[in-house]
Amino acid sequence: MADIIALFIPMVFAACIVIAIRVVVNARLRRRLAETHASEELVRLMFLSDQENSRLASLKWGIVLILTGIAFGIIDIANLTYDDPASYGVIFAAIGLGMVGYHLLQRQRD
């Protein structure tokens, strides 16, 4: 199990880099809007859109992480190791199911 965790360290590091870049880009956009004196309505709509996207992103990643945790439990119960292709199949299937489940919930909501 420790080998699988060691495999995910570079992926988590890459995700942290992506998040940091996104934060910087969003901050620059907001600063640019403030400098150009954008209309109050535009700023308000962007703020509301950001709040909605943040709420939905939390739901999406909550679903994905719960299913990934279940996948790790299945891997442990089945006594699979990091060398087994089935380990990766279980993890990727759980992540895929999480994304599809979120998409179905989002479509049903709209």
BABAGU-873634 format. One record per residue: residue in three letters; residue number from 1; z, y, x of N, C-alpha, C, CB in turn. Coordinates in nm, 4 decimals. Glycine has a CB too. Layout:
! residues N
+-----+-----+----------+----------+----------+----------+----------+----------+----------+----------+----------+----------+----------+----------+
| res |   n |      n.Z |      n.Y |      n.X |     ca.Z |     ca.Y |     ca.X |      c.Z |      c.Y |      c.X |     cb.Z |     cb.Y |     cb.X |
+-----+-----+----------+----------+----------+----------+----------+----------+----------+----------+----------+----------+----------+----------+
| ALA | NUM |        Z |        Y |        X |        Z |        Y |        X |        Z |        Y |        X |        Z |        Y |        X |
...
+-----+-----+----------+----------+----------+----------+----------+----------+----------+----------+----------+----------+----------+----------+
This chain:
! residues 110
+-----+-----+----------+----------+----------+----------+----------+----------+----------+----------+----------+----------+----------+----------+
| res |   n |      n.Z |      n.Y |      n.X |     ca.Z |     ca.Y |     ca.X |      c.Z |      c.Y |      c.X |     cb.Z |     cb.Y |     cb.X |
+-----+-----+----------+----------+----------+----------+----------+----------+----------+----------+----------+----------+----------+----------+
| MET |   1 |   0.0000 |  -0.1187 |   0.0822 |   0.0000 |   0.0000 |   0.0000 |   0.0000 |   0.1257 |   0.0871 |   0.1205 |  -0.0005 |  -0.0938 |
| ALA |   2 |   0.0674 |   0.1198 |   0.2019 |   0.0710 |   0.2349 |   0.2916 |  -0.0675 |   0.2652 |   0.3458 |   0.1685 |   0.2105 |   0.4069 |
| ASP |   3 |  -0.1508 |   0.1612 |   0.3612 |  -0.2870 |   0.1830 |   0.4107 |  -0.3700 |   0.2602 |   0.3083 |  -0.3547 |   0.0484 |   0.4434 |
| ILE |   4 |  -0.3501 |   0.2333 |   0.1825 |  -0.4231 |   0.3049 |   0.0778 |  -0.3792 |   0.4506 |   0.0753 |  -0.4004 |   0.2390 |  -0.0605 |
| ILE |   5 |  -0.2508 |   0.4741 |   0.0903 |  -0.2001 |   0.6120 |   0.0927 |  -0.2577 |   0.6866 |   0.2129 |  -0.0445 |   0.6137 |   0.0974 |
| ALA |   6 |  -0.2652 |   0.6191 |   0.3278 |  -0.3226 |   0.6820 |   0.4471 |  -0.4698 |   0.7149 |   0.4267 |  -0.3059 |   0.5908 |   0.5690 |
| LEU |   7 |  -0.5371 |   0.6378 |   0.3445 |  -0.6770 |   0.6642 |   0.3139 |  -0.6931 |   0.7907 |   0.2290 |  -0.7383 |   0.5445 |   0.2416 |
| PHE |   8 |  -0.5960 |   0.8195 |   0.1453 |  -0.6055 |   0.9342 |   0.0555 |  -0.5641 |   1.0661 |   0.1210 |  -0.5206 |   0.9099 |  -0.0661 |
| ILE |   9 |  -0.5037 |   1.0608 |   0.2385 |  -0.4611 |   1.1843 |   0.3057 |  -0.5795 |   1.2773 |   0.3329 |  -0.3898 |   1.1510 |   0.4374 |
| PRO |  10 |  -0.6932 |   1.2299 |   0.3868 |  -0.8057 |   1.3221 |   0.4076 |  -0.8599 |   1.3780 |   0.2752 |  -0.9183 |   1.2510 |   0.4834 |
| MET |  11 |  -0.8570 |   1.2978 |   0.1702 |  -0.9058 |   1.3457 |   0.0402 |  -0.8160 |   1.4571 |  -0.0144 |  -0.9130 |   1.2290 |  -0.0610 |
| VAL |  12 |  -0.6871 |   1.4412 |   0.0000 |  -0.5938 |   1.5439 |  -0.0448 |  -0.6110 |   1.6706 |   0.0389 |  -0.4482 |   1.4927 |  -0.0365 |
| PHE |  13 |  -0.6311 |   1.6546 |   0.1674 |  -0.6537 |   1.7688 |   0.2552 |  -0.7794 |   1.8445 |   0.2136 |  -0.6651 |   1.7229 |   0.4013 |
| ALA |  14 |  -0.8858 |   1.7719 |   0.1830 |  -1.0103 |   1.8354 |   0.1382 |  -0.9885 |   1.9077 |   0.0054 |  -1.1232 |   1.7304 |   0.1241 |
| ALA |  15 |  -0.9132 |   1.8476 |  -0.0837 |  -0.8843 |   1.9128 |  -0.2121 |  -0.8049 |   2.0411 |  -0.1909 |  -0.8067 |   1.8175 |  -0.3048 |
| CYS |  16 |  -0.7118 |   2.0403 |  -0.0988 |  -0.6343 |   2.1618 |  -0.0691 |  -0.7240 |   2.2726 |  -0.0152 |  -0.5230 |   2.1310 |   0.0322 |
| ILE |  17 |  -0.8210 |   2.2372 |   0.0675 |  -0.9151 |   2.3368 |   0.1192 |  -0.9976 |   2.3958 |   0.0061 |  -1.0074 |   2.2747 |   0.2252 |
| VAL |  18 |  -1.0448 |   2.3110 |  -0.0840 |  -1.1239 |   2.3585 |  -0.1991 |  -1.0406 |   2.4519 |  -0.2854 |  -1.1750 |   2.2394 |  -0.2838 |
| ILE |  19 |  -0.9173 |   2.4166 |  -0.3109 |  -0.8296 |   2.5011 |  -0.3935 |  -0.8060 |   2.6357 |  -0.3256 |  -0.6944 |   2.4303 |  -0.4200 |
| ALA |  20 |  -0.7837 |   2.6349 |  -0.1952 |  -0.7617 |   2.7605 |  -0.1233 |  -0.8851 |   2.8498 |  -0.1311 |  -0.7257 |   2.7328 |   0.0236 |
| ILE |  21 |  -1.0028 |   2.7921 |  -0.1149 |  -1.1265 |   2.8706 |  -0.1257 |  -1.1414 |   2.9277 |  -0.2652 |  -1.2489 |   2.7848 |  -0.0907 |
| ARG |  22 |  -1.1096 |   2.8487 |  -0.3653 |  -1.1213 |   2.8955 |  -0.5040 |  -1.0260 |   3.0125 |  -0.5312 |  -1.0923 |   2.7800 |  -0.6020 |
| VAL |  23 |  -0.9057 |   3.0047 |  -0.4795 |  -0.8094 |   3.1129 |  -0.4988 |  -0.8600 |   3.2418 |  -0.4344 |  -0.6722 |   3.0743 |  -0.4403 |
| VAL |  24 |  -0.9148 |   3.2308 |  -0.3143 |  -0.9665 |   3.3490 |  -0.2447 |  -1.0845 |   3.4091 |  -0.3212 |  -1.0091 |   3.3129 |  -0.1007 |
| VAL |  25 |  -1.1750 |   3.3259 |  -0.3682 |  -1.2918 |   3.3756 |  -0.4416 |  -1.2482 |   3.4433 |  -0.5712 |  -1.3904 |   3.2605 |  -0.4718 |
| ASN |  26 |  -1.1548 |   3.3847 |  -0.6425 |  -1.1055 |   3.4462 |  -0.7668 |  -1.0369 |   3.5799 |  -0.7400 |  -1.0081 |   3.3515 |  -0.8382 |
| ALA |  27 |  -0.9621 |   3.5878 |  -0.6316 |  -0.8955 |   3.7139 |  -0.5976 |  -0.9980 |   3.8217 |  -0.5643 |  -0.7991 |   3.6939 |  -0.4790 |
| ARG |  28 |  -1.1023 |   3.7851 |  -0.4923 |  -1.2078 |   3.8820 |  -0.4608 |  -1.2788 |   3.9294 |  -0.5863 |  -1.3089 |   3.8212 |  -0.3640 |
| LEU |  29 |  -1.3038 |   3.8379 |  -0.6785 |  -1.3695 |   3.8757 |  -0.8042 |  -1.2841 |   3.9744 |  -0.8825 |  -1.3980 |   3.7512 |  -0.8898 |
| ARG |  30 |  -1.1572 |   3.9461 |  -0.8913 |  -1.0670 |   4.0366 |  -0.9644 |  -1.0588 |   4.1744 |  -0.8965 |  -0.9258 |   3.9744 |  -0.9745 |
| ARG |  31 |  -1.0535 |   4.1741 |  -0.7642 |  -1.0507 |   4.3016 |  -0.6927 |  -1.1794 |   4.3801 |  -0.7157 |  -1.0295 |   4.2783 |  -0.5427 |
| ARG |  32 |  -1.2912 |   4.3097 |  -0.7147 |  -1.4204 |   4.3751 |  -0.7368 |  -1.4286 |   4.4345 |  -0.8773 |  -1.5353 |   4.2755 |  -0.7149 |
| LEU |  33 |  -1.3755 |   4.3622 |  -0.9750 |  -1.3730 |   4.4145 |  -1.1127 |  -1.2874 |   4.5404 |  -1.1206 |  -1.3193 |   4.3077 |  -1.2109 |
| ALA |  34 |  -1.1763 |   4.5391 |  -1.0497 |  -1.0892 |   4.6563 |  -1.0510 |  -1.1567 |   4.7748 |  -0.9824 |  -0.9555 |   4.6245 |  -0.9826 |
| GLU |  35 |  -1.2307 |   4.7495 |  -0.8740 |  -1.2981 |   4.8568 |  -0.8020 |  -1.4124 |   4.9187 |  -0.8812 |  -1.3499 |   4.8052 |  -0.6712 |
| THR |  36 |  -1.4811 |   4.8353 |  -0.9604 |  -1.5963 |   4.8848 |  -1.0363 |  -1.5567 |   4.9401 |  -1.1721 |  -1.6980 |   4.7743 |  -1.0546 |
| HIS |  37 |  -1.4280 |   4.9397 |  -1.2025 |  -1.3768 |   4.9911 |  -1.3301 |  -1.4449 |   4.9213 |  -1.4484 |  -1.3981 |   5.1440 |  -1.3391 |
| ALA |  38 |  -1.4382 |   4.7881 |  -1.4482 |  -1.4970 |   4.7097 |  -1.5562 |  -1.4264 |   4.7424 |  -1.6872 |  -1.4883 |   4.5582 |  -1.5257 |
| SER |  39 |  -1.4969 |   4.7188 |  -1.7957 |  -1.4401 |   4.7521 |  -1.9259 |  -1.3165 |   4.6672 |  -1.9540 |  -1.5444 |   4.7325 |  -2.0366 |
| GLU |  40 |  -1.2277 |   4.7245 |  -2.0311 |  -1.1028 |   4.6551 |  -2.0639 |  -1.1311 |   4.5278 |  -2.1429 |  -1.0090 |   4.7473 |  -2.1440 |
| GLU |  41 |  -1.2320 |   4.5320 |  -2.2274 |  -1.2678 |   4.4150 |  -2.3082 |  -1.3143 |   4.2996 |  -2.2186 |  -1.3785 |   4.4515 |  -2.4102 |
| LEU |  42 |  -1.3950 |   4.3297 |  -2.1179 |  -1.4422 |   4.2267 |  -2.0257 |  -1.3262 |   4.1644 |  -1.9493 |  -1.5441 |   4.2850 |  -1.9279 |
| VAL |  43 |  -1.2360 |   4.2455 |  -1.9016 |  -1.1206 |   4.1950 |  -1.8274 |  -1.0321 |   4.1092 |  -1.9172 |  -1.0394 |   4.3113 |  -1.7683 |
| ARG |  44 |  -1.0127 |   4.1539 |  -2.0403 |  -0.9309 |   4.0775 |  -2.1355 |  -0.9942 |   3.9418 |  -2.1664 |  -0.9117 |   4.1573 |  -2.2658 |
| LEU |  45 |  -1.1263 |   3.9399 |  -2.1886 |  -1.1959 |   3.8138 |  -2.2167 |  -1.1903 |   3.7193 |  -2.0971 |  -1.3419 |   3.8409 |  -2.2550 |
| MET |  46 |  -1.2029 |   3.7741 |  -1.9763 |  -1.1929 |   3.6895 |  -1.8584 |  -1.0522 |   3.6316 |  -1.8434 |  -1.2309 |   3.7685 |  -1.7335 |
| PHE |  47 |  -0.9520 |   3.7110 |  -1.8723 |  -0.8134 |   3.6648 |  -1.8637 |  -0.7882 |   3.5528 |  -1.9649 |  -0.7155 |   3.7820 |  -1.8879 |
| LEU |  48 |  -0.8346 |   3.5711 |  -2.0871 |  -0.8167 |   3.4678 |  -2.1895 |  -0.8925 |   3.3400 |  -2.1535 |  -0.8635 |   3.5196 |  -2.3260 |
| SER |  49 |  -1.0122 |   3.3574 |  -2.0989 |  -1.0914 |   3.2417 |  -2.0569 |  -1.0215 |   3.1670 |  -1.9434 |  -1.2323 |   3.2860 |  -2.0128 |
| ASP |  50 |  -0.9660 |   3.2407 |  -1.8487 |  -0.8919 |   3.1776 |  -1.7383 |  -0.7713 |   3.1005 |  -1.7888 |  -0.8470 |   3.2829 |  -1.6373 |
| GLN |  51 |  -0.7002 |   3.1576 |  -1.8859 |  -0.5840 |   3.0882 |  -1.9419 |  -0.6255 |   2.9583 |  -2.0092 |  -0.5108 |   3.1782 |  -2.0422 |
| GLU |  52 |  -0.7334 |   2.9624 |  -2.0865 |  -0.7808 |   2.8429 |  -2.1560 |  -0.8273 |   2.7372 |  -2.0563 |  -0.8950 |   2.8786 |  -2.2526 |
| ASN |  53 |  -0.9016 |   2.7790 |  -1.9551 |  -0.9482 |   2.6843 |  -1.8537 |  -0.8323 |   2.6229 |  -1.7769 |  -1.0435 |   2.7530 |  -1.7570 |
| SER |  54 |  -0.7306 |   2.7022 |  -1.7495 |  -0.6136 |   2.6511 |  -1.6784 |  -0.5402 |   2.5464 |  -1.7619 |  -0.5186 |   2.7660 |  -1.6424 |
| ARG |  55 |  -0.5260 |   2.5750 |  -1.8890 |  -0.4577 |   2.4809 |  -1.9784 |  -0.5354 |   2.3498 |  -1.9886 |  -0.4396 |   2.5429 |  -2.1184 |
| LEU |  56 |  -0.6671 |   2.3604 |  -2.0024 |  -0.7494 |   2.2409 |  -2.0143 |  -0.7576 |   2.1646 |  -1.8825 |  -0.8889 |   2.2781 |  -2.0613 |
| ALA |  57 |  -0.7564 |   2.2359 |  -1.7707 |  -0.7576 |   2.1688 |  -1.6408 |  -0.6293 |   2.0881 |  -1.6220 |  -0.7738 |   2.2714 |  -1.5265 |
| SER |  58 |  -0.5192 |   2.1413 |  -1.6685 |  -0.3929 |   2.0679 |  -1.6586 |  -0.3990 |   1.9393 |  -1.7397 |  -0.2759 |   2.1551 |  -1.7063 |
| LEU |  59 |  -0.4588 |   1.9474 |  -1.8574 |  -0.4738 |   1.8274 |  -1.9401 |  -0.5625 |   1.7255 |  -1.8702 |  -0.5324 |   1.8633 |  -2.0780 |
| LYS |  60 |  -0.6746 |   1.7717 |  -1.8170 |  -0.7682 |   1.6807 |  -1.7504 |  -0.7017 |   1.6104 |  -1.6323 |  -0.8926 |   1.7572 |  -1.7028 |
| TRP |  61 |  -0.6376 |   1.6876 |  -1.5448 |  -0.5786 |   1.6267 |  -1.4269 |  -0.4564 |   1.5434 |  -1.4620 |  -0.5415 |   1.7332 |  -1.3261 |
| GLY |  62 |  -0.3875 |   1.5781 |  -1.5695 |  -0.2772 |   1.4943 |  -1.6158 |  -0.3262 |   1.3568 |  -1.6573 |  -0.2047 |   1.5609 |  -1.7319 |
| ILE |  63 |  -0.4346 |   1.3537 |  -1.7339 |  -0.4928 |   1.2256 |  -1.7767 |  -0.5393 |   1.1454 |  -1.6560 |  -0.6108 |   1.2488 |  -1.8739 |
| VAL |  64 |  -0.6106 |   1.2104 |  -1.5643 |  -0.6637 |   1.1413 |  -1.4467 |  -0.5513 |   1.0872 |  -1.3592 |  -0.7528 |   1.2353 |  -1.3652 |
| LEU |  65 |  -0.4471 |   1.1661 |  -1.3372 |  -0.3379 |   1.1209 |  -1.2508 |  -0.2561 |   1.0088 |  -1.3143 |  -0.2469 |   1.2375 |  -1.2172 |
| ILE |  66 |  -0.2373 |   1.0142 |  -1.4444 |  -0.1659 |   0.9052 |  -1.5114 |  -0.2439 |   0.7749 |  -1.4972 |  -0.1431 |   0.9383 |  -1.6610 |
| LEU |  67 |  -0.3749 |   0.7808 |  -1.5216 |  -0.4553 |   0.6592 |  -1.5092 |  -0.4651 |   0.6120 |  -1.3644 |  -0.5949 |   0.6828 |  -1.5654 |
| THR |  68 |  -0.4643 |   0.7041 |  -1.2693 |  -0.4651 |   0.6641 |  -1.1286 |  -0.3335 |   0.5958 |  -1.0922 |  -0.4892 |   0.7863 |  -1.0374 |
| GLY |  69 |  -0.2233 |   0.6467 |  -1.1439 |  -0.0943 |   0.5814 |  -1.1221 |  -0.0913 |   0.4407 |  -1.1806 |   0.0176 |   0.6647 |  -1.1828 |
| ILE |  70 |  -0.1489 |   0.4263 |  -1.2983 |  -0.1586 |   0.2928 |  -1.3596 |  -0.2443 |   0.2017 |  -1.2722 |  -0.2184 |   0.3018 |  -1.5033 |
| ALA |  71 |  -0.3528 |   0.2587 |  -1.2153 |  -0.4397 |   0.1790 |  -1.1276 |  -0.3629 |   0.1299 |  -1.0047 |  -0.5624 |   0.2619 |  -1.0836 |
| PHE |  72 |  -0.2808 |   0.2160 |  -0.9453 |  -0.2000 |   0.1728 |  -0.8312 |  -0.1006 |   0.0640 |  -0.8726 |  -0.1250 |   0.2926 |  -0.7701 |
| GLY |  73 |  -0.0479 |   0.0749 |  -0.9929 |   0.0396 |  -0.0308 |  -1.0434 |  -0.0337 |  -0.1622 |  -1.0585 |   0.0996 |   0.0096 |  -1.1761 |
| ILE |  74 |  -0.1564 |  -0.1570 |  -1.1093 |  -0.2374 |  -0.2781 |  -1.1238 |  -0.2685 |  -0.3380 |  -0.9871 |  -0.3681 |  -0.2475 |  -1.1995 |
| ILE |  75 |  -0.2983 |  -0.2528 |  -0.8906 |  -0.3264 |  -0.3004 |  -0.7546 |  -0.2038 |  -0.3713 |  -0.6976 |  -0.3682 |  -0.1826 |  -0.6627 |
| ASP |  76 |  -0.0860 |  -0.3147 |  -0.7216 |   0.0371 |  -0.3752 |  -0.6711 |   0.0655 |  -0.5073 |  -0.7410 |   0.1553 |  -0.2796 |  -0.6893 |
| ILE |  77 |   0.0491 |  -0.5113 |  -0.8711 |   0.0753 |  -0.6342 |  -0.9472 |  -0.0210 |  -0.7451 |  -0.9069 |   0.0643 |  -0.6076 |  -1.0981 |
| ALA |  78 |  -0.1476 |  -0.7080 |  -0.8820 |  -0.2489 |  -0.8073 |  -0.8454 |  -0.2440 |  -0.8440 |  -0.6966 |  -0.3876 |  -0.7550 |  -0.8806 |
| ASN |  79 |  -0.1503 |  -0.7848 |  -0.6226 |  -0.1362 |  -0.8109 |  -0.4788 |  -0.2665 |  -0.7865 |  -0.4016 |  -0.0900 |  -0.9546 |  -0.4569 |
| LEU |  80 |  -0.3348 |  -0.6795 |  -0.4355 |  -0.4566 |  -0.6424 |  -0.3644 |  -0.4195 |  -0.5568 |  -0.2438 |  -0.5552 |  -0.5666 |  -0.4579 |
| THR |  81 |  -0.5019 |  -0.5597 |  -0.1409 |  -0.4795 |  -0.4776 |  -0.0227 |  -0.5904 |  -0.3731 |  -0.0138 |  -0.4745 |  -0.5649 |   0.1064 |
| TYR |  82 |  -0.5785 |  -0.2865 |   0.0855 |  -0.6797 |  -0.1820 |   0.1018 |  -0.8140 |  -0.2407 |   0.1450 |  -0.6328 |  -0.0783 |   0.2041 |
| ASP |  83 |  -0.8148 |  -0.3623 |   0.1978 |  -0.9396 |  -0.4267 |   0.2398 |  -1.0194 |  -0.4801 |   0.1217 |  -0.9098 |  -0.5399 |   0.3363 |
| ASP |  84 |  -0.9539 |  -0.5018 |   0.0101 |  -1.0214 |  -0.5597 |  -0.1053 |  -1.1058 |  -0.4551 |  -0.1774 |  -0.9193 |  -0.6207 |  -0.2014 |
| PRO |  85 |  -1.2324 |  -0.4863 |  -0.1992 |  -1.3171 |  -0.3924 |  -0.2740 |  -1.2660 |  -0.3695 |  -0.4158 |  -1.4603 |  -0.4437 |  -0.2792 |
| ALA |  86 |  -1.1971 |  -0.4658 |  -0.4698 |  -1.1435 |  -0.4525 |  -0.6053 |  -1.0418 |  -0.3388 |  -0.6140 |  -1.0788 |  -0.5841 |  -0.6500 |
| SER |  87 |  -0.9711 |  -0.3121 |  -0.5054 |  -0.8751 |  -0.2014 |  -0.5047 |  -0.9462 |  -0.0700 |  -0.5319 |  -0.8003 |  -0.1946 |  -0.3702 |
| TYR |  88 |  -1.0568 |  -0.0489 |  -0.4633 |  -1.1326 |   0.0742 |  -0.4832 |  -1.1959 |   0.0775 |  -0.6218 |  -1.2406 |   0.0883 |  -0.3757 |
| GLY |  89 |  -1.2413 |  -0.0381 |  -0.6668 |  -1.2992 |  -0.0448 |  -0.8004 |  -1.1992 |  -0.0071 |  -0.9080 |  -1.3525 |  -0.1830 |  -0.8269 |
| VAL |  90 |  -1.0760 |  -0.0544 |  -0.8938 |  -0.9717 |  -0.0224 |  -0.9922 |  -0.9404 |   0.1266 |  -0.9902 |  -0.8435 |  -0.1040 |  -0.9645 |
| ILE |  91 |  -0.9306 |   0.1842 |  -0.8718 |  -0.8986 |   0.3271 |  -0.8613 |  -1.0116 |   0.4127 |  -0.9179 |  -0.8716 |   0.3657 |  -0.7147 |
| PHE |  92 |  -1.1351 |   0.3835 |  -0.8769 |  -1.2477 |   0.4642 |  -0.9251 |  -1.2700 |   0.4453 |  -1.0744 |  -1.3751 |   0.4285 |  -0.8489 |
| ALA |  93 |  -1.2472 |   0.3246 |  -1.1258 |  -1.2603 |   0.3013 |  -1.2695 |  -1.1553 |   0.3822 |  -1.3464 |  -1.2463 |   0.1504 |  -1.3015 |
| ALA |  94 |  -1.0340 |   0.3867 |  -1.2947 |  -0.9284 |   0.4637 |  -1.3614 |  -0.9613 |   0.6121 |  -1.3609 |  -0.7927 |   0.4396 |  -1.2935 |
| ILE |  95 |  -1.0098 |   0.6631 |  -1.2490 |  -1.0463 |   0.8049 |  -1.2422 |  -1.1619 |   0.8335 |  -1.3375 |  -1.0844 |   0.8450 |  -1.0974 |
| GLY |  96 |  -1.2608 |   0.7458 |  -1.3395 |  -1.3736 |   0.7623 |  -1.4306 |  -1.3308 |   0.7578 |  -1.5762 |  -1.4771 |   0.6556 |  -1.4048 |
| LEU |  97 |  -1.2426 |   0.6658 |  -1.6087 |  -1.1924 |   0.6588 |  -1.7465 |  -1.1162 |   0.7845 |  -1.7841 |  -1.1025 |   0.5367 |  -1.7645 |
| GLY |  98 |  -1.0416 |   0.8384 |  -1.6899 |  -0.9698 |   0.9627 |  -1.7153 |  -1.0643 |   1.0776 |  -1.7453 |  -0.8826 |   0.9977 |  -1.5970 |
| MET |  99 |  -1.1701 |   1.0892 |  -1.6658 |  -1.2674 |   1.1965 |  -1.6876 |  -1.3419 |   1.1793 |  -1.8200 |  -1.3673 |   1.2011 |  -1.5721 |
| VAL | 100 |  -1.3820 |   1.0563 |  -1.8499 |  -1.4514 |   1.0300 |  -1.9772 |  -1.3570 |   1.0553 |  -2.0947 |  -1.5051 |   0.8839 |  -1.9817 |
| GLY | 101 |  -1.2315 |   1.0128 |  -2.0815 |  -1.1340 |   1.0380 |  -2.1874 |  -1.1133 |   1.1859 |  -2.2116 |  -1.0019 |   0.9733 |  -2.1534 |
| TYR | 102 |  -1.1059 |   1.2626 |  -2.1048 |  -1.0915 |   1.4080 |  -2.1183 |  -1.2145 |   1.4660 |  -2.1861 |  -1.0699 |   1.4745 |  -1.9802 |
| HIS | 103 |  -1.3319 |   1.4217 |  -2.1461 |  -1.4552 |   1.4719 |  -2.2069 |  -1.4578 |   1.4432 |  -2.3571 |  -1.5780 |   1.4090 |  -2.1389 |
| LEU | 104 |  -1.4170 |   1.3234 |  -2.3951 |  -1.4147 |   1.2896 |  -2.5377 |  -1.3136 |   1.3745 |  -2.6139 |  -1.3825 |   1.1413 |  -2.5565 |
| LEU | 105 |  -1.1976 |   1.3969 |  -2.5547 |  -1.0984 |   1.4841 |  -2.6191 |  -1.1494 |   1.6273 |  -2.6335 |  -0.9679 |   1.4836 |  -2.5393 |
| GLN | 106 |  -1.2143 |   1.6761 |  -2.5279 |  -1.2689 |   1.8113 |  -2.5302 |  -1.3787 |   1.8245 |  -2.6336 |  -1.3217 |   1.8495 |  -2.3933 |
| ARG | 107 |  -1.4659 |   1.7250 |  -2.6421 |  -1.5750 |   1.7275 |  -2.7406 |  -1.5197 |   1.7214 |  -2.8822 |  -1.6723 |   1.6104 |  -2.7169 |
| GLN | 108 |  -1.4181 |   1.6407 |  -2.9020 |  -1.3558 |   1.6279 |  -3.0335 |  -1.2879 |   1.7594 |  -3.0722 |  -1.2533 |   1.5115 |  -3.0344 |
| ARG | 109 |  -1.2319 |   1.8279 |  -2.9746 |  -1.1637 |   1.9552 |  -2.9979 |  -1.2618 |   2.0641 |  -3.0406 |  -1.0888 |   1.9989 |  -2.8720 |
| ASP | 110 |  -1.3800 |   2.0648 |  -2.9769 |  -1.4804 |   2.1666 |  -3.0087 |  -1.5479 |   2.1292 |  -3.1389 |  -1.5852 |   2.1810 |  -2.8945 |
+-----+-----+----------+----------+----------+----------+----------+----------+----------+----------+----------+----------+----------+----------+
